[in-house]
Amino acid sequence: MKIYKSIPSLITSGNLICGAIAIFLAFSNNLEFAVYFVLLASVFDFFDGFAARKLNAVSEFGKQLDSLADLISFGFAPSAMIYVFIENNEILPKNFSYLSILLVLFAAYRLAKFNTDESQTTEFKGLATPGMALFIMGIVYPKSLGLISTEQIFLNKIFIIACLIILPVLMVSNIRFFSFKIKKFSFKNIVWQLVLLIFGIILLIIFGINGLAYLIILYLALSILKNLTTKKTI
């Protein structure tokens, strides 16, 4: 086996390691750096697939390793972070914080569904696990670096319960979410991605890292709008 063929798996391993470190940091009450490591994991997650395609090193082993890494970084890590966030801020009654386990459970279902569905090439069926992780990171990030603070919204009991119920449902739903995997480059094919990118930058300027939560809400709204305007069955 040629050594360069192992590069994508090494990058995927970086994803998994960052996710594991994020979990350790979360349970050590260091949510700030836990967020940073999941963000770093998402960078590795982007480049492992890119490297696999460019190096013609796509394999079943790489596919399975990628899913396991994603479950750690974008399933278990955000589940741990929201659990610690709820416990630290005493948002919900005692033991209700264990509802956060729904995130990692449904993330596993989502990844299994993705691995067995060959149709998800340019679009996703259901919210991808990195999207769920970005939303959670936006909630738990402890520093308000933007122009507007969102602390009171994210500490609301009803908001947190809604997140713990809606996010798992979105992950296993059949709602089509557009992706950044563009097969044929043209303005028509990237218009929705451009809208998300432009308004996403604005949200991050206004709210800082907390704006990631609003970014995913925007992503959901744009995906639904795209589905309605293209009149394609889900």
Backbone bond lengths (Angstrom), bond angles and torsions (degrees), N, CA, C in turn:
res aa  C-N    CA-C-N  psi(-1)  N-CA   C-N-CA  omega(-1)  CA-C   N-CA-C  phi
1 M - - - 1.469 - - 1.534 109.59 -
2 K 1.328 117.39 130.04 1.451 121.73 179.61 1.529 109.98 -68.24
3 I 1.351 114.66 137.97 1.464 119.91 -174.76 1.526 111.63 -59.71
4 Y 1.345 117.18 -40.14 1.462 119.36 -176.40 1.526 112.52 -62.97
5 K 1.343 116.51 -20.63 1.460 120.22 178.02 1.530 111.40 -68.00
6 S 1.344 116.53 -17.81 1.464 121.01 -179.10 1.526 112.34 -87.10
7 I 1.331 117.29 -9.35 1.466 120.84 -176.32 1.531 112.53 -57.73
8 P 1.350 119.52 -47.03 1.469 118.91 178.82 1.525 113.06 -57.66
9 S 1.337 117.46 -39.98 1.469 120.46 179.81 1.522 111.40 -67.83
10 L 1.333 116.96 -33.68 1.463 120.45 176.64 1.526 110.43 -66.73
11 I 1.329 115.95 -39.37 1.467 120.02 177.14 1.526 110.04 -65.50
12 T 1.327 116.78 -41.94 1.465 121.30 176.72 1.524 110.71 -60.40
13 S 1.327 116.61 -37.97 1.464 120.55 177.79 1.523 110.81 -62.44
14 G 1.339 116.40 -34.69 1.465 120.32 175.18 1.515 111.26 -62.28
15 N 1.331 116.16 -39.65 1.462 122.30 175.01 1.525 110.30 -57.96
16 L 1.327 116.22 -50.56 1.466 121.47 -177.58 1.530 111.65 -62.95
17 I 1.333 116.52 -43.18 1.468 120.66 -179.57 1.525 110.91 -63.17
18 C 1.330 116.84 -43.62 1.467 120.45 178.67 1.525 111.02 -62.02
19 G 1.331 116.51 -39.79 1.462 120.36 177.99 1.512 111.98 -63.70
20 A 1.340 116.28 -42.07 1.467 120.52 179.29 1.523 110.90 -64.35
21 I 1.342 116.56 -42.58 1.465 120.34 177.89 1.522 110.35 -62.53
22 A 1.334 116.78 -39.84 1.469 121.00 178.83 1.524 111.16 -60.26
23 I 1.330 116.72 -39.33 1.471 120.91 178.32 1.523 110.24 -64.47
24 F 1.336 116.89 -46.02 1.468 120.83 178.37 1.528 110.61 -59.27
25 L 1.333 116.25 -43.63 1.462 120.96 -179.42 1.524 111.52 -65.56
26 A 1.333 116.35 -40.21 1.467 120.26 179.74 1.521 110.85 -60.53
27 F 1.327 116.69 -47.45 1.463 120.20 -179.58 1.525 112.35 -73.45
28 S 1.343 116.64 -7.57 1.467 121.14 173.01 1.525 110.36 -99.16
29 N 1.337 116.21 13.70 1.468 123.62 178.98 1.529 113.09 63.53
30 N 1.310 117.16 29.02 1.459 121.16 176.46 1.526 108.56 -112.39
31 L 1.332 115.26 72.53 1.462 120.37 -175.72 1.523 112.35 -68.77
32 E 1.325 116.33 -30.67 1.462 119.22 -179.23 1.528 111.12 -59.29
33 F 1.331 117.03 -52.33 1.456 119.69 -178.15 1.528 111.79 -76.22
34 A 1.323 117.29 -23.64 1.467 119.90 173.12 1.526 109.31 -61.45
35 V 1.334 116.22 -42.13 1.465 121.26 177.40 1.526 110.40 -62.35
36 Y 1.323 116.52 -44.10 1.466 119.96 -179.43 1.530 111.52 -59.47
37 F 1.331 116.25 -40.85 1.462 119.09 -177.37 1.531 111.92 -72.69
38 V 1.322 117.94 -31.71 1.467 118.93 175.50 1.532 109.75 -70.68
39 L 1.327 116.33 -36.84 1.466 119.35 174.78 1.529 110.58 -61.51
40 L 1.331 116.43 -40.82 1.465 120.30 177.07 1.528 110.61 -65.53
41 A 1.330 116.35 -37.67 1.468 120.79 177.00 1.522 110.48 -60.76
42 S 1.334 116.56 -37.76 1.467 120.07 -179.78 1.529 111.30 -66.74
43 V 1.334 116.64 -30.92 1.468 120.36 175.94 1.531 109.68 -66.56
44 F 1.331 116.11 -46.52 1.468 120.23 176.48 1.532 110.43 -59.97
45 D 1.334 116.47 -39.67 1.465 121.23 -177.86 1.523 111.24 -63.61
46 F 1.320 116.13 -35.50 1.465 119.80 178.43 1.528 110.98 -69.44
47 F 1.323 115.90 -44.87 1.461 119.72 -172.42 1.523 114.14 -79.95
48 D 1.348 118.45 -20.35 1.471 116.98 179.04 1.528 111.21 -68.08
49 G 1.325 116.42 -43.42 1.464 119.66 177.29 1.520 111.83 -66.39
50 F 1.333 115.55 -40.09 1.465 120.95 178.46 1.528 110.37 -61.13
51 A 1.341 115.73 -45.30 1.466 120.54 -179.94 1.526 111.26 -65.59
52 A 1.333 116.34 -39.74 1.468 120.24 -179.52 1.524 111.28 -61.69
53 R 1.333 116.34 -40.90 1.468 119.97 -179.74 1.531 111.20 -70.94
54 K 1.328 116.72 -43.26 1.466 120.56 -177.48 1.527 112.06 -68.55
55 L 1.335 116.43 -33.84 1.465 120.69 -178.35 1.523 112.41 -92.75
56 N 1.341 115.27 3.48 1.468 120.48 -177.06 1.530 110.40 53.27
57 A 1.346 114.18 45.92 1.468 120.19 -175.79 1.526 111.77 -118.77
58 V 1.331 116.33 25.71 1.465 120.31 177.89 1.526 108.92 -67.96
59 S 1.330 116.83 129.84 1.466 120.66 -178.12 1.520 110.09 -147.59
60 E 1.316 116.55 161.00 1.459 121.50 177.40 1.527 110.21 -65.07
61 F 1.334 116.51 -37.45 1.464 120.61 177.42 1.526 110.60 -60.29
62 G 1.339 115.66 -46.78 1.458 120.09 179.67 1.516 112.12 -62.57
63 K 1.320 116.02 -38.24 1.463 121.31 179.02 1.518 111.19 -62.93
64 Q 1.322 117.13 -44.54 1.465 121.15 -178.96 1.529 111.12 -70.53
65 L 1.339 117.00 -40.15 1.464 120.54 178.23 1.518 110.44 -63.30
66 D 1.331 115.87 -39.41 1.463 120.86 179.00 1.524 110.92 -61.79
67 S 1.325 117.21 -42.27 1.464 120.96 179.51 1.527 111.56 -65.45
68 L 1.331 116.82 -40.49 1.465 120.38 178.40 1.526 110.77 -65.16
69 A 1.335 116.19 -40.70 1.463 120.38 177.72 1.525 110.64 -64.53
70 D 1.337 116.26 -41.77 1.465 120.65 178.88 1.525 111.45 -63.74
71 L 1.327 117.07 -36.95 1.464 120.11 179.09 1.526 110.49 -63.69
72 I 1.336 116.63 -38.08 1.464 120.81 178.14 1.528 110.81 -70.33
73 S 1.336 116.30 -52.65 1.467 121.35 -172.37 1.521 114.19 -76.65
74 F 1.334 116.92 -36.66 1.461 120.26 -173.68 1.526 112.95 -115.66
75 G 1.336 116.35 5.97 1.461 121.28 174.88 1.512 111.26 -120.08
76 F 1.324 115.72 -65.31 1.460 121.18 -177.36 1.528 111.71 -68.68
77 A 1.340 117.62 -44.93 1.466 120.90 -177.42 1.534 112.62 -60.43
78 P 1.342 119.98 -52.16 1.467 118.80 177.94 1.520 113.07 -64.24
79 S 1.341 116.97 -32.50 1.463 120.45 176.40 1.526 110.18 -62.96
80 A 1.337 116.56 -42.62 1.466 121.16 177.72 1.522 111.02 -65.72
81 M 1.325 116.53 -40.00 1.466 120.60 -177.66 1.525 112.04 -65.81
82 I 1.333 117.18 -44.73 1.462 119.04 -179.46 1.524 110.71 -70.19
83 Y 1.335 117.04 -31.67 1.469 120.78 175.96 1.522 110.14 -61.63
84 V 1.327 116.71 -49.63 1.468 121.44 -179.74 1.525 110.37 -64.80
85 F 1.328 116.98 -39.77 1.467 121.97 179.16 1.526 110.94 -60.21
86 I 1.327 116.83 -45.67 1.469 121.42 179.52 1.520 110.80 -65.06
87 E 1.335 116.34 -43.99 1.465 120.94 -179.55 1.525 111.32 -64.21
88 N 1.314 117.42 -45.69 1.463 121.32 -176.91 1.518 112.66 -64.84
89 N 1.323 116.20 -36.46 1.465 120.47 -176.52 1.526 112.92 -96.21
90 E 1.342 116.24 -0.93 1.471 121.97 178.92 1.529 111.09 49.63
91 I 1.336 114.92 48.17 1.465 120.54 -176.36 1.524 111.66 -75.32
92 L 1.334 116.63 -42.93 1.462 121.97 -176.31 1.521 110.55 -111.15
93 P 1.337 117.41 159.52 1.467 120.99 175.83 1.527 111.16 -57.17
94 K 1.301 116.32 159.59 1.464 122.70 -176.90 1.529 110.95 -52.49
95 N 1.302 116.29 136.50 1.472 126.67 178.31 1.530 113.97 77.53
96 F 1.336 118.70 -11.50 1.461 120.23 178.66 1.530 111.24 -69.84
97 S 1.323 115.92 -20.43 1.465 119.58 179.45 1.526 111.49 -63.79
98 Y 1.340 116.61 -19.47 1.466 120.03 179.26 1.527 111.95 -68.60
99 L 1.324 117.10 -11.05 1.468 120.10 174.37 1.527 111.11 -60.75
100 S 1.326 115.62 -20.74 1.467 119.45 -179.94 1.523 112.20 -61.41
101 I 1.327 117.42 -19.19 1.471 120.53 178.64 1.531 111.28 -64.72
102 L 1.339 116.61 -20.05 1.468 120.17 177.53 1.525 111.12 -61.07
103 L 1.328 116.55 -30.96 1.461 119.76 -178.37 1.521 111.96 -65.10
104 V 1.327 116.74 -47.67 1.470 119.12 -179.54 1.527 111.04 -71.82
105 L 1.331 116.96 -33.77 1.467 120.79 178.93 1.526 110.88 -62.94
106 F 1.334 116.36 -50.12 1.462 119.81 -177.82 1.528 111.53 -76.07
107 A 1.329 117.23 -23.23 1.466 119.81 172.83 1.525 109.58 -63.88
108 A 1.335 116.52 -39.16 1.470 120.91 177.05 1.525 110.34 -63.81
109 Y 1.343 117.00 -44.03 1.465 120.57 177.08 1.528 110.48 -61.55
110 R 1.336 116.01 -42.45 1.467 121.22 -178.81 1.531 110.86 -61.11
111 L 1.316 116.61 -44.68 1.464 120.69 -178.92 1.527 111.73 -68.02
112 A 1.332 116.25 -38.24 1.467 119.96 177.20 1.526 110.08 -64.66
113 K 1.319 115.82 -39.79 1.466 121.22 178.46 1.526 110.51 -64.22
114 F 1.330 116.16 -41.81 1.463 120.86 -179.85 1.529 111.01 -64.53
115 N 1.329 116.54 -41.02 1.465 121.27 -177.57 1.527 113.22 -67.54
116 T 1.323 116.32 -23.29 1.466 119.75 -177.05 1.528 112.68 -106.04
117 D 1.329 117.01 6.61 1.462 121.70 -179.27 1.523 108.89 -118.38
118 E 1.313 116.64 107.40 1.464 121.63 -176.49 1.528 112.82 -78.37
119 S 1.331 117.29 -6.65 1.463 120.03 -175.22 1.528 112.96 -82.95
120 Q 1.334 117.70 -12.65 1.464 120.42 -175.16 1.535 110.53 -87.27
121 T 1.318 114.85 70.31 1.465 120.04 -178.87 1.526 111.71 -99.89
122 T 1.330 117.25 -50.20 1.467 120.56 179.33 1.522 112.00 -108.09
123 E 1.309 117.84 -9.49 1.464 123.21 177.38 1.527 109.26 -136.41
124 F 1.329 114.61 161.25 1.466 120.12 175.48 1.521 109.71 -109.01
125 K 1.317 116.57 144.41 1.462 121.51 168.81 1.518 106.95 -98.06
126 G 1.305 115.82 108.86 1.456 120.44 -174.33 1.521 110.51 91.27
127 L 1.316 115.78 157.61 1.462 121.32 179.26 1.526 109.77 -67.23
128 A 1.317 117.44 125.20 1.465 121.28 178.92 1.528 110.17 -66.00
129 T 1.328 116.60 150.78 1.468 120.43 -177.06 1.532 113.31 -58.75
130 P 1.350 120.31 -37.60 1.468 117.90 176.34 1.529 112.51 -61.27
131 G 1.334 117.06 -32.66 1.461 120.74 176.93 1.512 111.59 -64.10
132 M 1.333 116.44 -43.74 1.463 120.60 176.44 1.521 110.30 -61.40
133 A 1.337 116.31 -42.49 1.463 120.88 -179.44 1.529 111.20 -63.16
134 L 1.324 117.38 -41.41 1.461 120.89 177.98 1.521 111.07 -61.11
135 F 1.319 116.59 -40.95 1.467 120.85 178.80 1.526 110.45 -61.16
136 I 1.331 116.71 -47.87 1.464 121.21 -179.70 1.525 110.99 -63.02
137 M 1.332 117.02 -40.48 1.463 120.17 178.69 1.522 111.27 -61.49
138 G 1.332 116.04 -38.19 1.452 119.92 177.72 1.520 112.49 -62.50
139 I 1.325 116.22 -32.97 1.466 121.17 179.89 1.524 111.83 -75.49
140 V 1.329 116.75 -47.32 1.473 120.28 -168.86 1.522 113.70 -86.73
141 Y 1.337 119.08 -13.43 1.462 119.54 -176.78 1.521 109.57 -59.35
142 P 1.341 117.64 123.69 1.471 120.85 -168.78 1.516 116.35 -80.73
143 K 1.320 118.20 -11.48 1.459 119.95 -177.12 1.518 110.56 -111.81
144 S 1.327 115.89 134.21 1.458 120.34 177.68 1.522 108.08 -92.97
145 L 1.330 116.52 100.33 1.459 121.52 -176.15 1.526 112.32 -96.74
146 G 1.307 117.49 -5.46 1.454 121.45 -177.55 1.516 112.69 -90.94
147 L 1.322 115.41 -170.36 1.457 121.17 -179.40 1.518 112.01 -80.92
148 I 1.337 116.86 -23.39 1.464 121.88 -177.21 1.522 109.47 -127.57
149 S 1.333 116.70 134.86 1.467 121.20 178.15 1.528 110.03 -85.30
150 T 1.330 116.39 140.66 1.471 121.54 179.64 1.523 111.46 -116.08
151 E 1.331 116.56 15.20 1.463 121.26 -172.33 1.523 112.64 -56.64
152 Q 1.324 117.51 -45.43 1.466 120.07 -175.57 1.526 112.37 -65.26
153 I 1.327 116.92 -33.17 1.470 120.19 178.45 1.519 110.18 -68.68
154 F 1.324 116.73 -47.16 1.460 121.31 -174.84 1.524 113.27 -73.46
155 L 1.321 117.66 -15.25 1.465 120.90 177.61 1.526 111.79 -95.09
156 N 1.329 115.98 3.62 1.461 120.37 -179.36 1.527 110.95 -75.76
157 K 1.325 116.43 131.02 1.464 122.45 -176.14 1.533 112.06 -59.99
158 I 1.322 116.83 -46.13 1.466 121.01 -178.10 1.524 110.71 -65.02
159 F 1.326 116.20 -39.76 1.464 120.96 179.22 1.526 110.96 -60.99
160 I 1.326 117.16 -45.49 1.464 121.67 -178.31 1.527 111.06 -65.50
161 I 1.330 117.17 -44.89 1.468 120.40 179.03 1.529 110.20 -61.81
162 A 1.336 116.12 -42.03 1.468 120.43 178.65 1.528 110.86 -60.46
163 C 1.322 116.10 -41.06 1.471 120.32 179.10 1.524 111.48 -63.19
164 L 1.335 116.24 -42.53 1.464 120.82 -177.22 1.527 112.32 -69.60
165 I 1.322 116.62 -17.61 1.468 120.71 178.04 1.532 111.54 -98.60
166 I 1.336 115.93 -45.34 1.463 120.64 -174.33 1.530 112.54 -72.19
167 L 1.324 117.43 -41.50 1.469 119.92 -178.30 1.532 112.97 -58.98
168 P 1.346 119.19 -47.62 1.471 118.93 176.70 1.526 112.74 -59.23
169 V 1.342 116.19 -40.44 1.464 120.29 179.66 1.531 110.63 -63.59
170 L 1.333 116.57 -42.79 1.465 120.11 179.87 1.523 111.84 -62.35
171 M 1.326 116.73 -36.72 1.469 119.61 -177.87 1.522 113.09 -64.56
172 V 1.323 117.20 -33.82 1.470 119.71 -177.12 1.527 112.14 -105.42
173 S 1.332 116.53 8.56 1.460 120.21 179.18 1.526 110.34 -76.53
174 N 1.327 116.18 172.60 1.466 121.81 176.37 1.524 112.06 -100.80
175 I 1.320 116.66 13.76 1.463 120.28 176.60 1.524 108.51 -65.02
176 R 1.324 116.69 131.16 1.457 120.61 179.58 1.532 110.10 -83.57
177 F 1.310 116.37 123.99 1.461 122.96 175.51 1.525 108.23 -109.73
178 F 1.336 117.23 128.03 1.464 118.81 178.96 1.531 109.74 -70.51
179 S 1.320 115.70 154.25 1.463 120.84 -179.51 1.526 109.41 -121.45
180 F 1.326 115.71 179.40 1.461 121.06 177.30 1.528 111.33 -98.42
181 K 1.334 116.18 14.46 1.464 120.68 175.81 1.526 108.09 -86.17
182 I 1.318 116.00 94.80 1.459 121.73 -176.01 1.528 109.71 -99.30
183 K 1.336 116.74 118.78 1.469 120.60 179.98 1.525 111.42 -81.47
184 K 1.334 116.29 -44.77 1.458 120.58 -179.35 1.520 108.18 -122.06
185 F 1.335 116.01 114.35 1.462 120.65 -173.61 1.524 111.30 -78.06
186 S 1.338 115.68 120.02 1.461 122.99 173.15 1.519 107.08 -161.15
187 F 1.331 116.59 159.99 1.465 119.59 -178.34 1.526 111.00 -59.69
188 K 1.323 116.41 -38.84 1.465 120.89 179.98 1.524 111.23 -60.45
189 N 1.321 116.61 -34.94 1.464 120.73 -176.60 1.525 113.78 -83.69
190 I 1.344 116.66 -13.40 1.466 118.57 -177.81 1.524 113.24 -118.97
191 V 1.339 117.85 5.43 1.462 120.24 -174.36 1.527 112.09 -60.07
192 W 1.332 117.68 -41.99 1.467 120.22 -179.25 1.526 110.80 -68.49
193 Q 1.311 116.16 -37.85 1.465 120.29 177.98 1.529 110.94 -65.28
194 L 1.340 116.18 -38.47 1.461 120.36 179.03 1.522 111.43 -65.77
195 V 1.326 116.34 -42.54 1.472 120.72 178.13 1.525 110.04 -59.85
196 L 1.339 115.86 -45.62 1.467 119.98 179.53 1.525 110.80 -63.06
197 L 1.322 116.65 -41.62 1.458 121.07 -178.50 1.526 111.64 -65.20
198 I 1.321 116.77 -46.22 1.468 121.24 -178.03 1.525 111.16 -64.56
199 F 1.331 116.30 -51.65 1.464 119.12 -179.24 1.525 111.29 -70.43
200 G 1.336 116.96 -27.75 1.461 120.47 176.02 1.516 111.20 -63.21
201 I 1.331 116.59 -42.82 1.468 120.95 177.75 1.524 110.41 -62.05
202 I 1.328 116.00 -41.85 1.467 120.45 178.59 1.525 110.68 -61.67
203 L 1.335 117.00 -44.18 1.467 121.40 179.67 1.521 111.33 -62.69
204 L 1.327 117.09 -39.35 1.463 120.65 -179.92 1.523 111.27 -69.73
205 I 1.326 116.94 -32.72 1.467 120.25 176.35 1.526 110.24 -68.03
206 I 1.325 116.26 -41.92 1.466 120.91 -177.40 1.521 112.04 -73.35
207 F 1.328 116.74 -44.97 1.470 120.63 -172.29 1.531 114.49 -110.22
208 G 1.322 118.28 -3.68 1.458 119.75 -176.75 1.523 110.57 69.56
209 I 1.324 117.18 -152.07 1.467 121.34 -179.65 1.525 111.01 -61.47
210 N 1.337 117.33 -28.19 1.465 120.10 176.09 1.524 111.64 -60.08
211 G 1.331 116.33 -22.20 1.456 120.65 179.13 1.514 113.75 -67.67
212 L 1.343 117.68 -11.34 1.468 120.46 177.02 1.526 111.16 -59.97
213 A 1.332 116.32 -35.08 1.468 120.00 178.75 1.527 110.54 -64.00
214 Y 1.329 116.37 -44.14 1.463 120.16 178.75 1.527 110.92 -68.69
215 L 1.323 116.43 -31.49 1.461 120.73 177.73 1.526 111.11 -61.28
216 I 1.328 117.18 -41.85 1.465 120.67 179.90 1.530 110.85 -70.55
217 I 1.331 116.98 -35.20 1.473 119.96 174.97 1.530 109.47 -62.35
218 L 1.335 116.30 -42.64 1.464 120.93 177.07 1.527 110.59 -62.97
219 Y 1.318 116.85 -40.96 1.466 122.94 178.64 1.525 110.71 -59.86
220 L 1.318 116.49 -43.24 1.467 121.27 177.17 1.522 110.43 -62.54
221 A 1.340 116.55 -47.13 1.465 121.01 -178.30 1.531 111.26 -62.75
222 L 1.319 117.08 -43.90 1.467 120.78 -179.82 1.525 111.66 -66.65
223 S 1.330 116.49 -37.73 1.468 120.12 179.39 1.521 110.85 -65.25
224 I 1.330 116.67 -42.69 1.466 120.63 177.76 1.525 110.25 -64.48
225 L 1.342 116.45 -42.96 1.465 120.78 178.92 1.527 110.57 -62.40
226 K 1.316 116.96 -41.27 1.469 121.12 177.85 1.528 110.42 -62.92
227 N 1.325 116.49 -42.53 1.466 120.33 178.98 1.523 111.41 -61.51
228 L 1.331 116.55 -39.81 1.465 120.92 -178.57 1.523 111.65 -70.81
229 T 1.331 116.11 -38.13 1.463 119.18 -176.27 1.524 112.70 -79.97
230 T 1.320 117.44 -27.76 1.468 119.62 178.40 1.522 111.83 -85.86
231 K 1.339 116.70 -13.64 1.468 123.34 177.56 1.526 112.10 53.39
232 K 1.306 114.45 42.80 1.467 120.21 178.25 1.512 108.16 -103.49
233 T 1.306 118.37 134.48 1.460 120.81 -177.51 1.514 110.75 -67.12
234 I 1.337 115.60 142.15 1.457 121.63 -179.80 1.507 109.30 -80.76
